[in-house]
Amino acid sequence: MKGTLLDIDNLRLTVETHDGPRDILRGVTLSVARGETVGLVGESGCGKSTTARAALQLLPKRAHTTGRITVCGTDVTGEDGTDAAQVHDVRAHRAGMIFQDPRSALNPVRRIGDSATERLRLVHGLPAAQARDRIVALFTEVGLRDPDRLLRCYPHQLSGGMLQRVVIAAALSTGPELLLADEATSALDVTTQAEVLAVLRRLRRERELGVLFITHDLLLAAAYCDRVYVMQDGHVVDEQPAASLFDDPQHPYTRHLAEATPRLPERNTPERHSPVPASTQPIKGARR
Protein backbone atom coordinates (compact mmCIF):
# COMPACT_ATOMS: atom_id res chain seq x y z
CA MET A 1 0.00 0.00 0.00
CA LYS A 2 1.38 3.38 -1.03
CA GLY A 3 2.40 5.57 1.91
CA THR A 4 1.95 2.77 4.43
CA LEU A 5 2.93 3.88 7.97
CA LEU A 6 2.07 0.68 9.83
CA ASP A 7 2.38 -2.76 8.31
CA ILE A 8 1.84 -5.82 10.53
CA ASP A 9 2.26 -9.18 8.81
CA ASN A 10 1.32 -12.49 10.48
CA LEU A 11 2.12 -11.27 14.00
CA ARG A 12 2.06 -14.00 16.62
CA LEU A 13 2.66 -13.30 20.29
CA THR A 14 3.12 -15.84 23.06
CA VAL A 15 3.57 -15.07 26.74
CA GLU A 16 5.20 -17.48 29.16
CA THR A 17 3.05 -18.11 32.24
CA HIS A 18 3.26 -20.41 35.26
CA ASP A 19 0.96 -22.78 33.39
CA GLY A 20 3.06 -22.73 30.25
CA PRO A 21 3.02 -20.59 27.08
CA ARG A 22 -0.19 -18.74 26.24
CA ASP A 23 -0.99 -17.53 22.73
CA ILE A 24 -2.23 -13.93 22.78
CA LEU A 25 -1.99 -12.94 19.11
CA ARG A 26 -2.47 -15.56 16.40
CA GLY A 27 -1.36 -14.24 13.05
CA VAL A 28 -2.52 -10.61 13.03
CA THR A 29 -2.15 -8.81 9.70
CA LEU A 30 -3.17 -5.18 9.17
CA SER A 31 -1.96 -1.90 7.70
CA VAL A 32 -2.47 1.85 8.08
CA ALA A 33 -1.68 4.34 5.31
CA ARG A 34 -0.79 8.00 5.59
CA GLY A 35 -3.87 10.17 6.08
CA GLU A 36 -6.04 7.13 6.85
CA THR A 37 -8.00 6.24 9.98
CA VAL A 38 -8.23 2.49 10.43
CA GLY A 39 -10.42 0.91 13.09
CA LEU A 40 -9.47 -2.15 15.12
CA VAL A 41 -12.62 -3.52 16.72
CA GLY A 42 -13.33 -6.43 19.01
CA GLU A 43 -14.51 -7.48 22.43
CA SER A 44 -12.40 -6.95 25.55
CA GLY A 45 -9.45 -9.33 25.75
CA CYS A 46 -9.28 -10.12 22.03
CA GLY A 47 -5.81 -8.57 21.63
CA LYS A 48 -6.46 -5.06 20.31
CA SER A 49 -4.32 -3.18 22.85
CA THR A 50 -1.62 -5.85 22.71
CA THR A 51 -1.40 -5.37 18.94
CA ALA A 52 -0.81 -1.64 19.41
CA ARG A 53 1.79 -2.21 22.11
CA ALA A 54 3.55 -4.78 19.95
CA ALA A 55 3.75 -2.22 17.14
CA LEU A 56 5.91 -0.04 19.40
CA GLN A 57 7.61 -2.99 21.11
CA LEU A 58 6.06 -2.09 24.48
CA LEU A 59 5.83 -5.69 25.62
CA PRO A 60 6.85 -7.58 28.77
CA LYS A 61 10.07 -9.56 28.71
CA ARG A 62 8.12 -12.83 28.89
CA ALA A 63 6.52 -12.09 25.53
CA HIS A 64 7.85 -13.73 22.38
CA THR A 65 6.81 -12.56 18.92
CA THR A 66 7.13 -13.83 15.38
CA GLY A 67 6.07 -12.13 12.18
CA ARG A 68 6.99 -8.71 10.89
CA ILE A 69 6.07 -5.18 12.05
CA THR A 70 7.12 -2.16 10.02
CA VAL A 71 6.50 1.31 11.47
CA CYS A 72 7.16 4.30 9.22
CA GLY A 73 9.55 2.23 7.12
CA THR A 74 11.47 0.70 10.04
CA ASP A 75 11.21 -3.00 10.81
CA VAL A 76 10.84 -2.90 14.61
CA THR A 77 10.93 -6.69 14.94
CA GLY A 78 14.63 -6.73 14.06
CA GLU A 79 14.34 -9.07 11.09
CA ASP A 80 16.32 -6.66 8.90
CA GLY A 81 18.98 -6.01 11.53
CA THR A 82 17.13 -3.22 13.30
CA ASP A 83 18.71 -2.48 16.67
CA ALA A 84 17.26 -1.06 19.89
CA ALA A 85 18.36 2.46 18.98
CA GLN A 86 16.27 2.41 15.80
CA VAL A 87 13.22 1.15 17.70
CA HIS A 88 13.76 3.92 20.25
CA ASP A 89 13.95 6.46 17.41
CA VAL A 90 10.60 5.24 16.04
CA ARG A 91 8.94 5.66 19.44
CA ALA A 92 10.59 9.03 20.04
CA HIS A 93 10.04 10.66 16.64
CA ARG A 94 7.82 8.70 14.26
CA ALA A 95 4.91 7.23 16.22
CA GLY A 96 2.81 8.32 19.18
CA MET A 97 0.32 6.47 21.37
CA ILE A 98 -2.76 7.58 23.27
CA PHE A 99 -3.50 5.14 26.08
CA GLN A 100 -6.95 4.10 27.26
CA ASP A 101 -7.54 6.07 30.45
CA PRO A 102 -6.02 9.57 30.62
CA ARG A 103 -6.14 9.54 34.44
CA SER A 104 -3.99 6.41 34.57
CA ALA A 105 -1.65 7.76 31.88
CA LEU A 106 -0.73 10.82 33.97
CA ASN A 107 1.07 10.80 37.30
CA PRO A 108 -1.50 12.06 39.87
CA VAL A 109 1.16 13.77 42.04
CA ARG A 110 2.86 15.66 39.21
CA ARG A 111 1.65 18.83 37.58
CA ILE A 112 0.25 18.60 34.07
CA GLY A 113 3.10 20.68 32.67
CA ASP A 114 5.77 18.35 34.07
CA SER A 115 4.10 15.25 32.64
CA ALA A 116 3.28 16.79 29.26
CA THR A 117 6.78 18.14 28.64
CA GLU A 118 8.73 15.19 30.05
CA ARG A 119 9.21 13.42 26.72
CA LEU A 120 10.39 16.58 25.00
CA ARG A 121 12.86 17.38 27.77
CA LEU A 122 14.26 13.95 28.57
CA VAL A 123 14.08 12.20 25.18
CA HIS A 124 14.46 15.09 22.75
CA GLY A 125 16.70 17.23 24.94
CA LEU A 126 14.65 20.42 24.55
CA PRO A 127 15.23 23.17 27.10
CA ALA A 128 12.38 23.43 29.59
CA ALA A 129 11.18 26.78 28.23
CA GLN A 130 11.09 25.53 24.64
CA ALA A 131 9.28 22.33 25.64
CA ARG A 132 6.75 24.38 27.58
CA ASP A 133 6.11 26.68 24.61
CA ARG A 134 5.48 23.72 22.32
CA ILE A 135 3.02 22.14 24.75
CA VAL A 136 1.21 25.46 25.24
CA ALA A 137 0.80 25.75 21.46
CA LEU A 138 -0.53 22.19 21.25
CA PHE A 139 -2.92 22.73 24.15
CA THR A 140 -4.39 25.61 22.18
CA GLU A 141 -4.49 23.51 19.01
CA VAL A 142 -6.54 20.77 20.71
CA GLY A 143 -8.97 23.29 22.13
CA LEU A 144 -7.76 23.77 25.72
CA ARG A 145 -8.32 27.24 27.08
CA ASP A 146 -5.90 29.08 29.37
CA PRO A 147 -3.01 26.62 28.78
CA ASP A 148 -0.65 28.50 31.10
CA ARG A 149 -2.98 27.84 34.02
CA LEU A 150 -3.50 24.20 33.02
CA LEU A 151 0.24 23.53 33.13
CA ARG A 152 0.18 24.30 36.86
CA CYS A 153 -2.79 22.02 37.57
CA TYR A 154 -2.79 18.43 38.83
CA PRO A 155 -4.74 15.72 36.95
CA HIS A 156 -7.54 15.60 39.53
CA GLN A 157 -8.30 19.26 38.84
CA LEU A 158 -9.23 18.61 35.18
CA SER A 159 -12.26 16.91 33.67
CA GLY A 160 -11.98 13.68 31.70
CA GLY A 161 -12.36 15.52 28.40
CA MET A 162 -9.64 18.02 29.29
CA LEU A 163 -7.28 15.22 30.36
CA GLN A 164 -7.93 13.40 27.09
CA ARG A 165 -6.92 16.52 25.18
CA VAL A 166 -3.80 16.81 27.35
CA VAL A 167 -2.64 13.29 26.45
CA ILE A 168 -3.45 13.89 22.78
CA ALA A 169 -1.30 17.03 22.85
CA ALA A 170 1.51 15.14 24.58
CA ALA A 171 1.33 12.34 21.99
CA LEU A 172 1.51 14.91 19.17
CA SER A 173 4.29 16.96 20.74
CA THR A 174 7.06 15.08 18.90
CA GLY A 175 5.41 15.44 15.49
CA PRO A 176 4.59 11.75 14.84
CA GLU A 177 3.47 10.42 11.47
CA LEU A 178 1.52 7.54 13.02
CA LEU A 179 -0.88 7.77 15.96
CA LEU A 180 -2.09 4.71 17.86
CA ALA A 181 -5.28 5.65 19.72
CA ASP A 182 -6.19 2.91 22.20
CA GLU A 183 -9.80 3.39 23.36
CA ALA A 184 -9.06 7.12 23.35
CA THR A 185 -12.68 8.11 23.99
CA SER A 186 -14.14 5.15 25.89
CA ALA A 187 -14.10 6.92 29.27
CA LEU A 188 -15.82 10.08 27.99
CA ASP A 189 -19.43 11.13 27.81
CA VAL A 190 -20.99 11.27 24.35
CA THR A 191 -20.69 15.04 23.88
CA THR A 192 -17.04 15.16 24.98
CA GLN A 193 -16.33 12.09 22.87
CA ALA A 194 -17.61 13.86 19.76
CA GLU A 195 -15.48 16.93 20.53
CA VAL A 196 -12.30 14.86 21.03
CA LEU A 197 -12.94 12.87 17.85
CA ALA A 198 -13.42 16.11 15.93
CA VAL A 199 -10.02 17.28 17.19
CA LEU A 200 -8.36 14.04 16.11
CA ARG A 201 -10.06 14.19 12.71
CA ARG A 202 -8.88 17.76 12.11
CA LEU A 203 -5.30 16.99 13.19
CA ARG A 204 -5.22 13.89 11.01
CA ARG A 205 -6.29 15.95 8.02
CA GLU A 206 -3.92 18.86 8.67
CA ARG A 207 -0.89 16.70 9.48
CA GLU A 208 -1.65 13.76 7.18
CA LEU A 209 -1.43 11.40 10.12
CA GLY A 210 -2.09 7.71 9.89
CA VAL A 211 -4.34 6.66 12.79
CA LEU A 212 -5.01 3.21 14.21
CA PHE A 213 -8.24 3.73 16.14
CA ILE A 214 -8.82 0.94 18.65
CA THR A 215 -12.32 0.57 20.03
CA HIS A 216 -14.86 -2.00 21.21
CA ASP A 217 -17.66 0.10 19.69
CA LEU A 218 -18.59 -1.12 16.22
CA LEU A 219 -20.95 1.82 15.64
CA LEU A 220 -18.24 4.31 16.46
CA ALA A 221 -15.77 2.58 14.14
CA ALA A 222 -18.33 2.57 11.33
CA ALA A 223 -18.98 6.29 11.76
CA TYR A 224 -15.40 7.43 12.24
CA CYS A 225 -13.00 5.21 10.30
CA ASP A 226 -12.13 4.60 6.65
CA ARG A 227 -11.53 0.86 6.99
CA VAL A 228 -12.14 -1.51 9.88
CA TYR A 229 -10.45 -4.71 11.03
CA VAL A 230 -12.47 -6.99 13.32
CA MET A 231 -10.57 -9.07 15.88
CA GLN A 232 -11.69 -12.21 17.65
CA ASP A 233 -9.65 -14.32 20.03
CA GLY A 234 -6.27 -12.93 19.01
CA HIS A 235 -6.59 -12.80 15.25
CA VAL A 236 -8.20 -10.64 12.58
CA VAL A 237 -11.31 -12.29 11.17
CA ASP A 238 -12.60 -9.50 8.92
CA GLU A 239 -11.51 -6.38 7.06
CA GLN A 240 -13.78 -4.12 5.05
CA PRO A 241 -14.68 -0.49 4.36
CA ALA A 242 -16.36 1.09 7.36
CA ALA A 243 -19.37 2.10 5.25
CA SER A 244 -20.33 -1.55 4.65
CA LEU A 245 -19.94 -2.87 8.20
CA PHE A 246 -23.67 -2.86 8.89
CA ASP A 247 -25.00 -3.09 5.34
CA ASP A 248 -22.89 -6.05 4.25
CA PRO A 249 -20.85 -7.68 7.07
CA GLN A 250 -18.51 -10.24 5.52
CA HIS A 251 -17.76 -12.52 8.49
CA PRO A 252 -20.26 -14.26 10.81
CA TYR A 253 -18.61 -12.69 13.86
CA THR A 254 -18.92 -9.20 12.34
CA ARG A 255 -22.55 -9.96 11.55
CA HIS A 256 -23.18 -11.07 15.13
CA LEU A 257 -21.58 -7.87 16.47
CA ALA A 258 -23.71 -5.78 14.14
CA GLU A 259 -26.90 -7.61 15.11
CA ALA A 260 -26.11 -7.27 18.82
CA THR A 261 -25.54 -3.52 18.58
CA PRO A 262 -28.43 -1.50 20.07
CA ARG A 263 -29.95 0.85 17.52
CA LEU A 264 -32.77 3.34 17.55
CA PRO A 265 -35.89 2.12 15.72
CA GLU A 266 -36.31 3.47 12.21
CA ARG A 267 -38.95 6.11 11.71
CA ASN A 268 -41.95 5.44 9.52
CA THR A 269 -40.59 7.31 6.51
CA PRO A 270 -39.36 6.29 3.06
CA GLU A 271 -35.91 7.68 3.87
CA ARG A 272 -33.29 5.14 4.85
CA HIS A 273 -31.73 5.98 8.19
CA SER A 274 -28.17 5.40 9.27
CA PRO A 275 -27.59 2.58 11.80
CA VAL A 276 -25.54 5.03 13.84
CA PRO A 277 -27.56 6.15 16.88
CA ALA A 278 -28.26 9.76 17.74
CA SER A 279 -25.47 9.72 20.32
CA THR A 280 -22.86 9.44 17.56
CA GLN A 281 -24.51 11.62 14.92
CA PRO A 282 -22.15 14.63 15.56
CA ILE A 283 -19.28 12.60 14.09
CA LYS A 284 -21.15 11.06 11.21
CA GLY A 285 -19.20 11.43 7.99
CA ALA A 286 -15.90 11.72 9.85
CA ARG A 287 -14.25 9.33 7.40
CA ARG A 288 -13.61 12.20 5.04
Buried (B, 14 or more C-beta within 10 A) or exposed (E): EEEBBBBBBEBBBBBEEEEEEEBBBBBBBBBBBBBBBBBBBBEEEBBBBBBBBBBBBBBEEEBEBEBBBBBBEBBBBBEEEBEEEBBEBBBBBBBBBBBBBBBEBBEEEEBBBBBBBBBBBEEBEBEEEBBBEBBBEBBEBBBBEEBEEBBEBBBEEBEBBBBBBBBBBBBBBBEBBBBBBBBBBBBBEBEBBBBBBBBBBEBBEEBEBBBBBBBBBBBBBBBBBBBBBBBBBBBBBBBBBBBEBBEEBBBEBBBEBBEEBEBEEEEEEEEEEBBBBEBBEBBEEBBE
